[in-house]
Amino acid sequence: MDGTLDSILETLKSELERKDFLILSALQKVKYGKIYTEIYGIVAGETIEDMQTIEQKLQSKGLFLT
């Protein structure tokens, strides 16, 4: 995601508080003068549909899924 770790934690605050997304690791980097943060985590939901909805919401906030 583009941005600092602090800004990303604020962006993902609601998902983190509801435990829809659990961060396993995060590393803030600078490349070509641009700050971005690599985040690895787990999307949690009761059904596959719940998890897909959460993934779509995270993508709309700028998280790239690999």
C-alpha positions in Angstrom: 0.0 0.0 0.0 1.1 3.5 -0.7 1.9 5.5 2.5 3.5 5.1 5.9 2.7 2.3 8.3 1.0 4.8 10.6 -1.3 6.2 7.8 -2.1 2.6 6.7 -3.0 1.5 10.2 -5.4 4.5 10.3 -6.9 3.6 6.9 -7.4 0.0 8.0 -8.5 0.8 11.5 -12.1 -0.5 11.2 -11.1 -3.8 9.6 -8.4 -4.3 12.3 -10.7 -3.5 15.2 -13.4 -5.9 13.9 -10.6 -8.5 13.3 -11.6 -8.8 9.6 -7.9 -8.4 8.7 -5.1 -9.6 10.8 -1.6 -8.2 10.0 1.1 -10.8 10.2 4.0 -8.5 9.2 4.5 -5.0 7.9 7.6 -3.2 6.5 7.7 0.4 5.5 10.0 1.1 2.5 11.1 4.0 0.3 11.5 3.5 -3.4 12.3 6.3 -5.8 11.4 8.8 -3.1 7.9 7.3 -2.5 6.9 5.7 0.8 5.0 2.5 0.7 4.4 -0.3 3.1 4.4 -4.0 2.4 1.7 -5.8 4.5 1.1 -9.5 4.8 -2.0 -10.6 6.6 -5.0 -12.8 6.9 -8.6 -12.0 5.9 -11.1 -13.6 8.3 -14.8 -14.1 7.9 -17.5 -16.6 8.7 -18.1 -17.5 5.0 -16.2 -17.3 1.8 -18.6 -14.6 0.7 -17.7 -12.6 3.8 -14.0 -12.9 3.1 -14.5 -11.9 -0.5 -16.5 -8.8 0.6 -13.7 -7.9 3.0 -11.0 -8.4 0.3 -13.0 -6.1 -2.0 -13.2 -3.4 0.7 -9.5 -3.7 1.4 -8.7 -3.4 -2.3 -10.9 -0.2 -2.5 -8.7 1.2 0.3 -5.5 0.5 -1.7 -4.4 -2.9 -0.5 -3.0 -5.0 -3.4 -3.8 -8.7 -3.1 -1.2 -11.2 -4.3 
